[in-house]
Amino acid sequence: ITEGLQASEGKLRHLGLPEAPSRSTLAYANTHRPWQLYETVFHQLLADCQKRLGVAKASAKLGLPGKLLSLDATVIDLCAAVFDWAKFRTTKGAVKLHLLLDHDGYLPCYAVITEGKVHEIQVARRLKLQPGTMLVFDRGYTDYGWFERLGAEGVHFVTRLRENAAYIAVERREANGAGVLADEIIVLEMQARSETAPFLRRIRYWDAVNERELVFLTNHLELPATTVAAIYRERWQIELFFKALKQNLKIKTFVGTSANAVKTQIWTALI
């Protein structure tokens, strides 16, 4: 980085810098300039992008009244011997990037960086979403208490039901739409005795492209079953975002080994 800047001193002077910073200056900044500065810049840039970006809203395309958001996390591997603060496994270090992707423009609208050992659901429970939002996530976020809280807050969700989930079917609906095998209103067995147990919807769907059966779970009781399947299909966009982040934006190797340096580099990649 230092040598690259030295080769561009004309451009640096244009920016008001008399010379390229030395290696020690950059190293000191990497260690001591707080990563929260870059997080603030990220959110300022996000707000500006959201104002400027004219896109066909994914939520409107699917007939949803509120925003469509995807929630997921990705592990960024680190060497346990060098990054000894990044706890993950005994012989392996890592940090985890927890991300909320807004499908209106596919912009990351919320991000948290934690040690690799922090489970995704711990971060998910901290989220405060607007009523009417549709949240889509995979089976790694299964927490029936959290599902109930989302419903109480007016937030809808679509996920996949675990194979060993125990439930009671209270209504069987007609399976309407291509690929829809079954459409049921259910109550989870562990919540069935509670008077406030939420009604959920279990949809069996045949994915003809990948030739596999998927079982969806949602707290939205009125959407067409095919729309529920389309919402879950949209979750693939966050996988593509993580893939682009890791392949193109230099977060496989790090120029600093401190927690501050790593978080600075990840926030810079998100910017």
Buried (B, 14 or more C-beta within 10 A) or exposed (E): EBEEBEEEEEEBEEEEEEEBBEEEEBBEBBBEEEBEEBBEBBEEEBEEEBEEEEEEBBBEEBEBEBBBBBBBBBEBBBEBEEBEEBBBEEEBBBBBBBBBBBBBBBBBBBBBBBBBEBEBBEBBEEBEBEEEBBBBBBEBBBBBEBBBEBBEEEBBBBBBBEEEBEBEEEEEBEBEBEBBEBBBBBBBEEBEEEEEBBEBBBBBBBEEEEEEEBBBBBBBEEBBBBBBBBBBBBBEBBBEBBEEBBEEBEBEEBEBBBBBBBBBBBBBBBB
